[in-house]
């Protein structure tokens, strides 16, 4: 089963809007070397970035963020059952963003 982040069915939630703006600001503070790892840099617009909640299958950990790299289907939707890179603020390194490699076959991702 493939999970995707793109959907025009619902408007972004308030949480998604706040997170998208915060991630865009944090992305701009990243060193150029880390910014370059973001194939699709965040825009700050939740309708475009489409923030997701990613949780380990066993529930031991979770992250909120936007997908910035990974495989896409022919329609351009992220394939979240494969490995992908998440830009997140959910870590212990302060207000700066971190890039987290997620293995889709070992986690569940839902749009926020």
C-alpha positions, 0 to 999 in steps of 0.5 A: 500500500502506498501513502501519499502526501498530496490531496486536493480533498481537504484544506490544510489544518491550522497545525499544518499551516503553522508547521509549514511556515516554521519548517520553511524558516528553519530550512533557510537557517540550514547550511547550504550542504544540508539545504542541497539534500532537499530535492524539493525545498519547503515553501512555507505553504502547507497546501504545497508542502503538505506536512505529514506525521510519520510514526514507527510501526511499533509506535516507539517514535514519531516525527512531524515534517514535510517530505523533501526527497524520495521517490515519486509516482508518475503523478508526482506524489511522494511514495511513502512506502519507500525510503524518503527524507523528512525535514522536521523540527521534532528532535533535541537539537533546538529550533533548527530543522533536521533531515530524517531518513524514514523507511516507509516499509517500517513506518506509517505516514499520514497528512497532518 
